[in-house]
Amino acid sequence: MAALVSPAPAHADPVIDYTGKTAQTVCALLDSTPTFGGIAVVGQLIHNDGLSYESAGRVIKLSIEAYCPRHVALWNRFVESANSQTPDHTPAVVAPTRVA
């Protein structure tokens, strides 16, 4: 009977997995180039590793939240700038949401 009540299998989230492996590196890269261009380069590097641009944005956001909150203001300005530049005001390339 216990076998019938086993927990559902866990589904891995590639963004969470990638963030866990690279968040400190993301923060180090942002420390070395704390600019919109630096964020764009980090996003492109993550994309080059096989994640979508949206997922790259999530990785950057989660990395900042967990390991380098000193970059929250930069990230939020980047998101606002990217969103204001898209015609339909949808998030641009690697700028999914602001950090609260």
MDAnalysis code that builds the backbone (N, CA, C; Angstrom):
import MDAnalysis as mda
import numpy as np

u = mda.Universe.empty(300, n_residues=100, atom_resindex=np.repeat(np.arange(100), 3), trajectory=True)
u.add_TopologyAttr("name", ["N", "CA", "C"] * 100)
u.add_TopologyAttr("resid", np.arange(1, 101))
u.add_TopologyAttr("resname", ["MET", "ALA", "ALA", "LEU", "VAL", "SER", "PRO", "ALA", "PRO", "ALA", "HIS", "ALA", "ASP", "PRO", "VAL", "ILE", "ASP", "TYR", "THR", "GLY", "LYS", "THR", "ALA", "GLN", "THR", "VAL", "CYS", "ALA", "LEU", "LEU", "ASP", "SER", "THR", "PRO", "THR", "PHE", "GLY", "GLY", "ILE", "ALA", "VAL", "VAL", "GLY", "GLN", "LEU", "ILE", "HIS", "ASN", "ASP", "GLY", "LEU", "SER", "TYR", "GLU", "SER", "ALA", "GLY", "ARG", "VAL", "ILE", "LYS", "LEU", "SER", "ILE", "GLU", "ALA", "TYR", "CYS", "PRO", "ARG", "HIS", "VAL", "ALA", "LEU", "TRP", "ASN", "ARG", "PHE", "VAL", "GLU", "SER", "ALA", "ASN", "SER", "GLN", "THR", "PRO", "ASP", "HIS", "THR", "PRO", "ALA", "VAL", "VAL", "ALA", "PRO", "THR", "ARG", "VAL", "ALA"])
u.atoms.positions = np.array([
    [0.821, -1.194, 0.000],
    [0.000, 0.000, 0.000],
    [0.867, 1.262, 0.000],
    [1.955, 1.253, 0.706],
    [2.819, 2.437, 0.766],
    [3.359, 2.809, -0.605],
    [3.583, 1.850, -1.455],
    [4.097, 2.136, -2.795],
    [3.098, 2.927, -3.621],
    [1.837, 2.772, -3.349],
    [0.812, 3.501, -4.095],
    [0.697, 4.954, -3.654],
    [1.257, 5.284, -2.521],
    [1.144, 6.635, -1.987],
    [2.493, 7.360, -2.038],
    [3.359, 6.946, -2.919],
    [4.670, 7.587, -3.015],
    [4.529, 8.998, -3.580],
    [5.441, 9.880, -3.207],
    [5.350, 11.263, -3.701],
    [5.550, 11.334, -5.212],
    [4.971, 12.356, -5.782],
    [5.126, 12.575, -7.223],
    [6.588, 12.880, -7.523],
    [7.070, 12.485, -8.686],
    [8.468, 12.767, -9.023],
    [8.708, 14.270, -9.147],
    [9.853, 14.694, -8.686],
    [10.214, 16.112, -8.781],
    [10.642, 16.426, -10.209],
    [10.300, 17.613, -10.652],
    [10.701, 18.060, -11.985],
    [11.722, 19.175, -11.817],
    [12.867, 18.965, -12.378],
    [13.943, 19.949, -12.254],
    [13.621, 21.193, -13.072],
    [13.997, 22.324, -12.547],
    [13.856, 23.594, -13.252],
    [15.249, 23.981, -13.733],
    [15.474, 23.994, -15.052],
    [16.816, 24.298, -15.556],
    [17.333, 25.665, -15.118],
    [16.445, 26.623, -14.925],
    [16.881, 27.953, -14.485],
    [17.421, 27.879, -13.059],
    [16.706, 27.174, -12.191],
    [17.151, 27.031, -10.804],
    [18.478, 26.268, -10.758],
    [18.559, 25.190, -11.521],
    [19.796, 24.400, -11.559],
    [20.971, 25.245, -12.048],
    [20.762, 25.966, -13.138],
    [21.828, 26.794, -13.715],
    [22.228, 27.899, -12.736],
    [21.236, 28.529, -12.118],
    [21.514, 29.602, -11.160],
    [22.335, 29.075, -9.991],
    [21.976, 27.898, -9.502],
    [22.714, 27.313, -8.392],
    [24.178, 27.088, -8.711],
    [24.463, 26.799, -9.957],
    [25.844, 26.528, -10.370],
    [26.620, 27.794, -10.728],
    [25.918, 28.864, -11.105],
    [26.622, 30.014, -11.686],
    [26.363, 31.361, -11.018],
    [25.512, 31.415, -10.010],
    [25.110, 32.709, -9.445],
    [26.297, 33.543, -8.973],
    [27.256, 32.916, -8.326],
    [28.402, 33.684, -7.838],
    [29.239, 34.229, -8.993],
    [29.326, 33.474, -10.079],
    [30.041, 33.956, -11.266],
    [29.286, 35.112, -11.906],
    [27.953, 34.992, -11.983],
    [27.131, 36.086, -12.517],
    [27.409, 37.358, -11.725],
    [27.421, 37.242, -10.406],
    [27.666, 38.418, -9.573],
    [29.075, 38.972, -9.765],
    [30.053, 38.097, -9.901],
    [31.427, 38.559, -10.135],
    [31.525, 39.316, -11.453],
    [30.840, 38.823, -12.478],
    [30.845, 39.516, -13.770],
    [30.164, 40.874, -13.660],
    [29.059, 40.932, -12.922],
    [28.378, 42.217, -12.737],
    [29.229, 43.163, -11.891],
    [29.971, 42.615, -10.932],
    [30.881, 43.460, -10.145],
    [31.949, 44.090, -11.032],
    [32.435, 43.326, -12.004],
    [33.503, 43.842, -12.861],
    [32.985, 44.814, -13.911],
    [31.717, 44.680, -14.295],
    [31.122, 45.582, -15.287],
    [29.678, 45.880, -14.886],
    [29.482, 46.757, -13.891],
    [28.134, 47.051, -13.405],
    [27.410, 48.080, -14.282],
    [27.119, 47.663, -15.505],
    [26.470, 48.535, -16.483],
    [25.396, 47.749, -17.218],
    [24.570, 48.456, -17.991],
    [23.592, 47.771, -18.841],
    [24.314, 46.833, -19.801],
    [25.436, 47.282, -20.335],
    [26.217, 46.438, -21.232],
    [26.707, 45.176, -20.537],
    [27.108, 45.312, -19.275],
    [27.539, 44.151, -18.505],
    [26.417, 43.145, -18.330],
    [25.218, 43.637, -18.045],
    [24.059, 42.747, -17.924],
    [23.802, 42.048, -19.252],
    [23.865, 42.802, -20.344],
    [23.615, 42.210, -21.665],
    [24.642, 41.127, -21.994],
    [25.901, 41.365, -21.646],
    [26.945, 40.364, -21.904],
    [26.684, 39.105, -21.082],
    [26.354, 39.269, -19.807],
    [26.052, 38.109, -18.964],
    [24.863, 37.344, -19.543],
    [23.830, 38.057, -19.959],
    [22.670, 37.404, -20.568],
    [23.042, 36.630, -21.819],
    [23.899, 37.201, -22.636],
    [24.326, 36.518, -23.861],
    [25.150, 35.275, -23.534],
    [26.021, 35.365, -22.543],
    [26.821, 34.199, -22.141],
    [25.922, 33.060, -21.662],
    [24.903, 33.407, -20.888],
    [23.962, 32.386, -20.410],
    [23.205, 31.794, -21.594],
    [22.767, 32.645, -22.507],
    [22.074, 32.169, -23.709],
    [22.983, 31.240, -24.513],
    [24.251, 31.581, -24.620],
    [25.208, 30.740, -25.346],
    [25.353, 29.360, -24.711],
    [25.032, 29.259, -23.421],
    [25.057, 27.967, -22.732],
    [23.790, 27.154, -22.983],
    [22.845, 27.709, -23.755],
    [21.672, 26.941, -24.146],
    [20.356, 27.362, -23.532],
    [20.347, 28.375, -22.689],
    [19.090, 28.842, -22.122],
    [18.500, 29.929, -23.015],
    [17.188, 30.089, -22.955],
    [16.536, 31.156, -23.711],
    [16.925, 32.500, -23.097],
    [16.671, 33.574, -23.831],
    [16.949, 34.899, -23.282],
    [16.080, 35.167, -22.055],
    [14.833, 34.718, -22.091],
    [13.955, 34.893, -20.931],
    [14.529, 34.158, -19.721],
    [14.987, 32.935, -19.941],
    [15.592, 32.172, -18.846],
    [16.874, 32.834, -18.358],
    [17.644, 33.398, -19.267],
    [18.861, 34.115, -18.878],
    [18.515, 35.272, -17.946],
    [17.452, 35.973, -18.253],
    [17.006, 37.061, -17.389],
    [16.623, 36.568, -16.008],
    [15.958, 35.429, -15.967],
    [15.594, 34.847, -14.668],
    [16.839, 34.464, -13.877],
    [17.833, 33.900, -14.559],
    [19.088, 33.530, -13.885],
    [19.744, 34.773, -13.283],
    [19.818, 35.835, -14.060],
    [20.443, 37.067, -13.571],
    [19.662, 37.609, -12.378],
    [18.351, 37.658, -12.498],
    [17.508, 38.172, -11.411],
    [17.693, 37.343, -10.143],
    [17.620, 36.018, -10.268],
    [17.767, 35.147, -9.099],
    [19.164, 35.258, -8.493],
    [20.165, 35.394, -9.338],
    [21.543, 35.545, -8.848],
    [21.685, 36.821, -8.030],
    [21.126, 37.900, -8.549],
    [21.182, 39.183, -7.845],
    [20.448, 39.083, -6.515],
    [19.258, 38.494, -6.528],
    [18.485, 38.361, -5.288],
    [19.252, 37.561, -4.234],
    [19.911, 36.487, -4.653],
    [20.545, 35.574, -3.704],
    [21.952, 35.990, -3.288],
    [22.744, 36.506, -4.227],
    [24.165, 36.693, -3.955],
    [24.692, 38.114, -4.092],
    [23.998, 38.958, -4.811],
    [24.549, 40.316, -4.981],
    [23.435, 41.361, -5.033],
    [22.716, 41.510, -3.913],
    [21.643, 42.511, -3.891],
    [22.144, 43.930, -4.138],
    [23.458, 44.118, -4.074],
    [24.016, 45.438, -4.391],
    [23.713, 45.842, -5.834],
    [23.326, 44.881, -6.681],
    [23.025, 45.176, -8.082],
    [21.518, 45.295, -8.365],
    [20.696, 45.282, -7.317],
    [19.243, 45.382, -7.513],
    [18.879, 46.664, -8.258],
    [19.420, 47.791, -7.846],
    [19.066, 49.067, -8.491],
    [19.457, 49.057, -9.967],
    [20.644, 48.543, -10.268],
    [21.078, 48.447, -11.668],
    [20.122, 47.565, -12.455],
    [19.785, 46.393, -11.910],
    [18.876, 45.464, -12.593],
    [17.524, 46.122, -12.849],
    [16.971, 46.780, -11.821],
    [15.659, 47.406, -11.983],
    [15.689, 48.510, -13.039],
    [16.765, 49.293, -13.082],
    [16.885, 50.317, -14.136],
    [16.985, 49.663, -15.511],
    [17.718, 48.561, -15.601],
    [17.853, 47.827, -16.860],
    [16.490, 47.327, -17.333],
    [15.726, 46.737, -16.432],
    [14.391, 46.226, -16.775],
    [13.497, 47.363, -17.249],
    [13.475, 48.460, -16.504],
    [12.633, 49.595, -16.893],
    [13.051, 50.154, -18.244],
    [14.333, 50.261, -18.475],
    [14.824, 50.772, -19.754],
    [14.454, 49.834, -20.894],
    [14.663, 48.550, -20.685],
    [14.342, 47.566, -21.728],
    [12.853, 47.560, -22.022],
    [12.033, 47.625, -20.984],
    [10.586, 47.607, -21.188],
    [10.097, 48.854, -21.903],
    [10.721, 49.990, -21.639],
    [10.276, 51.229, -22.276],
    [10.689, 51.297, -23.740],
    [11.627, 50.441, -24.154],
    [12.107, 50.469, -25.531],
    [11.374, 49.502, -26.442],
    [10.512, 48.665, -25.899],
    [9.782, 47.728, -26.748],
    [8.452, 48.361, -27.129],
    [8.036, 48.237, -28.389],
    [6.827, 48.905, -28.861],
    [5.566, 48.518, -28.092],
    [5.444, 47.263, -27.703],
    [4.226, 46.840, -27.008],
    [4.428, 46.766, -25.496],
    [5.543, 47.287, -25.016],
    [5.881, 47.332, -23.594],
    [5.978, 45.956, -22.957],
    [6.292, 44.940, -23.763],
    [6.564, 43.624, -23.198],
    [8.039, 43.572, -22.829],
    [8.394, 42.727, -21.876],
    [9.799, 42.666, -21.475],
    [10.718, 42.338, -22.642],
    [11.836, 43.011, -22.683],
    [12.831, 42.785, -23.732],
    [13.760, 41.644, -23.335],
    [14.604, 41.309, -24.227],
    [15.516, 40.174, -24.200],
    [15.735, 39.532, -22.830],
    [16.541, 40.110, -21.966],
    [16.847, 39.439, -20.710],
    [16.298, 40.205, -19.514],
    [15.198, 40.875, -19.673],
    [14.673, 41.688, -18.586],
    [13.254, 41.281, -18.219],
    [13.086, 40.128, -17.565],
    [11.739, 39.679, -17.293],
    [10.997, 40.513, -16.260],
    [11.579, 40.738, -15.101],
    [10.890, 41.474, -14.051],
    [11.886, 42.177, -13.153],
    [11.348, 43.138, -12.429],
    [12.156, 43.860, -11.449],
    [12.369, 42.977, -10.228],
    [13.386, 43.304, -9.461],
    [13.603, 42.668, -8.168],
    [12.890, 43.523, -7.140],
    [12.105, 42.898, -6.298],
    [11.341, 43.641, -5.280],
    [12.224, 44.094, -4.149],
])
